[in-house]
Amino acid sequence: MSWRDQFDPKLVALVDQVDAQIAPRLAAIDDQIVENQNKVLQSFRKHHVAESYLTGSTGYGHSDEGRDVLESIYADVLGGEDAIVRPQIVSGTHAIGVSLLGLVRPGDEIVYITGKPYDTLQEVLGLAGNGVGTPKEYGIGVDYVDLLPNGEVDIPAVQRRVTPKTTVVAIQRSRGYATRDSFTIAKIKAMIDAVRAVAPDVTIFVDNAYGEFSETVEPLQVGANLMAGSLFKNAGGGMAKTGGYIVGDADLVEKVSYRFTVPGLGAAEGATVSALPDMYQGFFIAPQTTGNAIKGAIFEAALFAALGMSVSPTWDAPRTDIVQTVNFGNREDMVHFAEAIQANSPVDSFVTPIPERMAGYEDEVIMAGGSFVQGATIEFSGDGPIRPPYTIYLQGGLTYAHVKLATIGAAQSTFFDQH
């Protein structure tokens, strides 16, 4: 039976229209994949990656050449001088938290210029939760500059807010659970230039989650000093089972390394055990995997817009991450759609996701997506907090074909089977 026979003929006809509509955009993403793949390939060749580098280390992890070369490749490809790439980093939030807390000392100040950070970072920074272990407990200031009503950075307000006391200016590239657009590299460069005009020596940190390889330039290449992210998002390519990265200026990476482990040891220790094959292979295929996810997001945006839904970004808008939103306007439809996403996953398709309270989030959250790596948002998934405007945040997709089939399946269940 053809895949077309599984779905309503009206939906299949709409898919054919969407395919023709988005074809030029998909071709442009294919070109981007080649550009990014070339960067990774040339770096692997430059650093003479050998089979012996995939062995890994145990115990203290001393003299782990494979780990050290992988970190050099990350720095090379992402535009930094040095990097920490480790399985001991448990999430993107961990990588970001270690970075920010490693950069500041009592009396310093962190200022987010892209609005209030997303839910889990609010607890890390002491903007929510009990405050234990946060910068505020150490006498470190944390503040943020609200965005303009149109979702753009308020540059004049940022320039007024950044003072000589400000040690770190932080930029959140992706939208998180906000309604604003994610910030393109061009917009991040404009932010950095504006900050440098009033504070030329301040450290600029970028939360790069969901952004790696979604354009052909990274934040470090337009003036950022340090950035961090997760290996079970874009950079891990769907292969890495855990881990995160921190990359940027060498002196800052060293400073942060003492927060990552302890003073005196820094990045010198940390066994990789059996993680290196997946980490190497994942980073190698990350341009292709990320490109597949972006192509899938373009398809999602076009199909759901054709079905009358409010989506962001639109199918023809610039892309700077792998996140696509669909607004449902009410709890019932949002939850039903999440159930449809789960039902079209390769793992646990028979499971029904339910909203629940989760650590680090202010509202109930529903998370759908049966993935090979638990919580891997480079794999196809959909989640969101149960609050107005009841938005599902779609992410990832290891293959474009799976995203397409899963999206059609979710559309069938949500818009055709119920009506």
C-alpha positions in Angstrom: 0.0 0.0 0.0 1.3 3.4 -0.9 1.7 6.0 1.9 -0.8 8.1 0.0 -3.5 5.5 0.6 -3.2 6.0 4.3 -4.6 9.5 4.3 -7.7 11.4 3.2 -7.5 12.2 -0.6 -8.1 15.9 0.2 -5.1 16.0 2.5 -2.9 14.2 0.0 -3.9 16.8 -2.7 -3.0 19.6 -0.3 0.4 17.9 0.4 1.1 17.9 -3.3 0.3 21.6 -3.5 2.6 22.3 -0.5 5.4 20.2 -2.1 5.3 22.4 -5.2 5.1 25.6 -3.2 8.2 24.9 -0.9 10.4 23.2 -3.5 12.7 26.2 -4.1 13.1 26.7 -0.3 14.1 23.1 0.1 16.6 23.4 -2.7 18.2 26.4 -0.9 18.5 24.3 2.3 20.2 21.6 0.4 22.8 24.1 -0.7 23.2 25.2 2.9 23.8 21.6 3.9 26.6 21.2 1.5 28.3 24.4 2.7 28.1 23.3 6.3 29.1 19.7 5.5 32.2 21.0 3.7 33.3 23.0 6.8 33.0 19.8 9.0 34.7 17.6 6.5 37.6 20.0 6.0 38.1 20.2 9.8 38.1 16.4 10.2 40.8 16.3 7.5 42.8 19.2 9.0 42.9 17.5 12.4 43.8 14.1 11.0 40.9 12.2 12.7 42.1 8.6 13.2 40.2 5.5 14.1 42.1 5.3 17.3 40.5 8.6 18.4 37.1 6.7 18.8 38.3 4.5 21.6 37.6 6.8 24.5 39.1 6.8 28.0 38.2 5.7 31.5 38.9 6.8 35.0 40.3 10.3 35.1 40.4 10.6 31.3 44.0 11.8 31.2 45.6 12.1 27.8 42.4 11.4 25.9 43.6 12.4 22.4 40.2 11.7 20.8 38.4 14.0 23.2 41.0 16.7 22.7 40.8 16.6 18.9 37.0 16.6 18.9 37.1 19.8 21.0 39.5 21.3 18.5 37.1 20.4 15.7 34.2 22.0 17.5 36.2 25.2 18.1 37.4 25.2 14.4 34.0 24.7 12.8 32.0 26.9 15.2 34.4 29.8 15.1 36.1 29.6 18.6 39.6 29.2 19.9 38.8 26.4 22.3 36.0 24.2 23.4 34.7 21.8 26.1 32.7 18.9 24.6 31.8 16.3 27.2 29.3 13.6 28.0 29.4 14.9 31.6 27.4 17.9 30.5 23.9 16.7 31.1 21.9 19.2 29.0 21.9 22.5 27.2 20.7 24.2 30.4 23.7 22.7 32.2 26.1 23.9 29.5 24.6 27.4 29.6 24.5 27.5 33.4 28.1 26.3 33.8 29.1 29.0 31.3 27.3 31.9 32.9 28.2 30.9 36.5 31.8 30.3 35.4 32.2 33.8 33.9 31.1 35.9 36.8 32.3 36.6 40.3 30.6 38.4 43.3 29.7 41.9 42.4 29.5 41.2 38.7 26.3 41.4 36.7 24.6 39.3 33.9 22.2 41.1 31.6 20.0 39.2 29.1 19.2 41.5 26.2 16.7 39.2 24.5 13.9 39.4 27.1 13.3 37.1 30.0 15.2 33.8 29.6 13.2 30.6 29.1 11.7 28.6 32.0 14.6 26.3 33.0 17.2 29.1 32.8 15.0 31.3 35.1 15.7 28.9 37.9 19.4 28.7 37.1 19.7 32.4 37.2 17.5 32.9 40.3 14.6 34.6 38.5 12.4 31.8 39.6 12.6 28.9 42.1 14.2 28.9 45.6 17.4 30.7 44.6 19.8 28.1 46.1 23.1 28.0 44.2 22.1 30.8 41.8 24.1 33.9 41.0 22.1 36.0 43.4 23.1 33.8 46.3 26.7 34.9 45.5 25.9 38.6 45.2 25.9 38.5 41.4 23.3 40.6 39.7 20.9 39.2 37.1 18.6 41.3 34.9 17.0 41.3 31.5 15.8 43.9 29.0 12.2 43.4 27.8 11.7 43.0 24.1 9.7 45.5 22.1 6.1 44.6 21.4 7.1 43.4 17.9 9.5 40.9 19.5 12.7 42.7 18.5 15.5 43.8 20.8 15.1 47.3 22.3 18.6 48.5 21.3 18.3 52.0 23.0 17.2 50.3 26.2 20.0 47.8 26.0 22.6 50.5 25.6 21.2 52.3 28.6 21.1 49.2 30.7 24.6 47.9 30.0 27.0 49.6 32.5 30.6 49.2 33.6 29.3 46.8 36.2 27.9 44.5 33.5 30.3 41.6 33.1 28.2 39.4 30.8 25.7 40.3 28.1 23.6 37.2 27.3 21.7 36.5 24.1 19.1 33.7 23.7 19.1 32.8 20.0 16.0 30.6 19.9 12.6 31.6 21.0 12.3 29.0 23.8 8.6 29.0 24.8 8.1 32.6 23.8 6.0 33.8 20.9 8.8 36.0 19.4 10.8 34.9 16.3 14.2 33.3 16.9 17.0 35.7 16.2 19.0 35.3 12.9 22.7 35.6 12.8 22.3 39.0 11.1 20.2 40.2 14.0 22.6 38.8 16.6 25.4 40.7 14.8 23.4 43.9 15.1 22.9 43.3 18.8 26.6 42.6 19.3 27.6 45.7 17.4 25.2 47.8 19.5 26.6 46.5 22.8 30.2 46.9 21.7 29.4 50.6 20.9 28.8 51.2 24.6 30.8 48.4 26.3 33.6 47.3 24.0 35.2 44.9 26.6 32.1 43.2 27.9 31.8 39.4 27.5 29.0 38.5 25.1 27.5 35.0 25.6 25.1 33.3 23.2 22.7 30.5 24.1 23.0 28.7 20.8 20.5 25.9 21.5 18.7 24.7 18.3 20.9 26.9 16.2 24.0 25.0 15.1 24.2 24.6 11.3 20.8 26.2 10.8 22.7 29.0 8.9 26.2 29.0 7.4 27.6 31.4 10.1 27.7 30.9 13.8 27.4 33.6 16.6 31.2 33.5 17.4 31.9 34.5 13.8 30.0 37.8 14.2 31.6 38.9 17.5 30.3 36.7 20.4 32.9 35.5 22.9 31.3 32.3 24.2 28.4 30.1 23.3 27.0 26.8 24.5 24.5 24.1 23.5 23.4 20.5 23.8 24.6 17.4 22.0 21.1 15.9 21.8 20.0 18.9 19.8 21.6 19.9 16.4 25.3 19.4 17.2 24.9 15.7 18.1 23.3 14.9 14.8 20.9 12.4 16.4 23.9 10.1 17.3 25.2 11.5 20.6 23.4 9.9 23.5 24.2 12.7 26.0 26.5 15.7 26.4 26.9 19.3 25.6 29.5 21.8 24.4 31.0 25.2 25.4 33.1 27.0 22.8 34.6 30.4 22.4 37.6 32.5 23.5 40.3 30.3 25.0 40.7 32.3 28.2 36.9 32.2 28.8 36.7 28.5 28.1 39.5 27.9 30.6 37.7 30.1 33.2 34.5 28.2 32.7 36.3 24.8 32.9 37.0 25.5 36.5 33.3 25.7 37.1 32.7 22.6 35.0 35.0 20.5 37.2 37.0 22.2 39.9 39.8 24.8 40.1 43.2 23.3 39.2 41.7 20.5 37.1 39.5 22.3 34.6 39.2 20.4 31.3 42.2 18.2 31.9 40.1 15.4 33.3 36.8 13.7 32.2 36.6 10.3 30.8 34.7 9.7 27.6 34.3 5.9 28.0 32.3 4.8 24.9 30.8 8.2 23.9 33.3 9.3 21.3 32.2 7.3 18.3 28.7 8.8 18.5 30.0 12.3 19.3 32.3 12.3 16.3 29.8 10.7 13.9 27.0 12.9 15.2 28.9 16.1 14.6 29.9 14.9 11.2 26.3 14.3 10.1 24.9 17.3 12.0 24.8 19.5 8.9 22.6 17.0 7.1 20.4 16.1 10.1 19.9 19.8 10.9 19.1 20.5 7.3 16.5 17.7 7.3 14.9 19.2 10.4 14.7 22.6 8.8 13.2 21.2 5.7 10.7 19.4 7.8 9.8 22.7 9.6 9.3 24.4 6.3 6.9 21.6 5.3 5.1 21.9 8.7 4.7 25.6 8.4 3.3 25.4 4.8 0.9 22.5 5.5 -0.6 23.9 8.8 -0.9 27.4 7.3 -2.8 25.9 4.4 -5.1 24.2 7.0 -5.8 27.6 8.5 -3.5 27.5 11.5 -1.4 30.3 12.9 2.3 29.3 12.5 5.7 30.9 13.1 7.9 31.2 11.3 6.0 31.1 8.0 7.3 28.6 5.4 9.1 31.3 3.4 10.6 33.2 6.3 14.4 33.1 7.1 15.3 30.1 9.4 17.9 30.3 12.2 16.9 27.2 14.2 14.9 24.0 14.0 11.8 25.2 15.9 8.4 25.6 14.3 5.3 26.7 16.3 1.6 26.0 15.7 -1.0 27.9 17.8 -4.2 26.0 18.7 -6.0 28.6 20.9 -7.3 26.0 23.3 -6.1 23.3 25.6 -8.1 20.4 24.1 -6.9 20.8 20.5 -3.3 21.3 21.7 -3.3 18.1 23.7 -5.0 16.1 20.9 -2.3 17.3 18.5 0.5 16.3 20.8 -1.1 12.8 21.0 -1.0 12.7 17.2 2.6 13.6 17.2 3.4 10.8 19.7 1.4 8.3 17.6 3.6 9.1 14.6 6.9 8.5 16.4 9.1 5.5 15.8 9.4 4.7 19.5 6.5 4.5 22.0 4.0 5.3 19.3 1.4 3.5 21.5 1.9 5.9 24.4 -0.4 8.7 25.2 1.3 11.9 26.4 -0.4 13.8 29.2 0.3 17.3 30.6 2.2 17.4 33.9 4.3 19.6 36.1 8.0 19.3 35.4 11.0 20.7 37.3 12.0 24.1 35.9 8.7 25.0 34.4 6.0 27.3 35.8 3.0 25.6 34.0 2.0 22.1 33.1 4.0 20.9 30.0 3.0 18.3 27.4 5.9 16.6 25.6 5.3 14.3 22.7 7.8 12.4 20.6 9.1 8.9 20.8 12.9 9.3 20.2 15.9 6.9 20.1 17.6 9.3 22.6 15.4 10.4 25.5 14.4 14.0 25.0 16.4 14.5 21.9 14.9 17.5 20.2 17.0 17.0 17.0 14.6 14.0 16.6 11.0 14.9 15.7 9.0 16.0 18.7 6.4 18.5 19.8 6.0 20.1 23.2 4.8 23.2 25.0 3.5 24.7 28.2 -0.3 24.4 28.7 -1.0 28.2 28.7 -2.5 30.7 26.2 -2.1 30.8 23.2 -1.7 27.0 23.5 1.3 26.6 21.3 3.0 23.4 20.2 6.7 23.8 19.6 7.7 21.3 16.9 11.4 20.5 16.7 13.7 18.2 14.8 13.5 15.2 12.5 16.3 12.8 11.7 15.0 12.4 8.1 12.9 14.7 6.1 10.7 11.8 5.0 9.8 11.0 8.6 8.9 14.6 9.4 6.7 14.7 6.3 4.9 11.5 7.1 4.5 12.3 10.8 3.2 15.8 10.0 0.7 14.4 7.5 -0.3 11.8 10.1 -0.8 14.5 12.8 -2.8 16.6 10.3 -5.0 13.6 9.4 -5.8 12.9 13.1 -6.3 16.5 14.1 -8.1 18.1 11.1 -9.8 15.2 9.2 -10.5 12.3 11.5 -12.3 14.6 14.1 -14.4 16.3 11.5 
